[in-house]
Amino acid sequence: MKWASGEETMKAYLHLYDAAQHAKVQDSIHKQLHNSVNQQLPTLRRKRTDKPLDPRAPKTNLPQPVTVCSDPAYTYLIGLGGGNESN
C-alpha cells in the first residue's frame, strides 16, 4: 500500500472540515459541561467534610464484591479491595 504524504491527505479531507461548525459544536459542548458542573457544585460542596478521614474508622455501607469467578483466591483478593467491580 502506498501512503500519501500529509499534505495530500489534508487536501483530500479538508473539504469535510468546517471550522465554523466545529467551533459552534465545541462551544455548545463547553456550555453543557459548564452548566452541568454549576448544577452539581453546590451538592458536592455540601457533601465535603473538612475533617480528614480516619483510616481506622469502621467501614460502613460498603458494597459487597460481585463474584465473577468461582476461584476462592480471586474472591479473597477482591474482598481485600483488589478490584473495582462497581464500574
Contacts in CASP RR format, 6 or more apart in sequence:
PFRMAT RR
TARGET T0000
AUTHOR 0000-0000-0000
METHOD contacts of the structure
MODEL  1
MKWASGEETMKAYLHLYDAAQHAKVQDSIHKQLHNSVNQQLPTLRRKRTD
KPLDPRAPKTNLPQPVTVCSDPAYTYLIGLGGGNESN
4 12 0 8 1.000
63 86 0 8 1.000
65 75 0 8 1.000
65 78 0 8 1.000
65 79 0 8 1.000
65 81 0 8 1.000
65 83 0 8 1.000
65 85 0 8 1.000
66 85 0 8 1.000
67 75 0 8 1.000
67 78 0 8 1.000
68 85 0 8 1.000
69 75 0 8 1.000
77 83 0 8 1.000
78 85 0 8 1.000
END
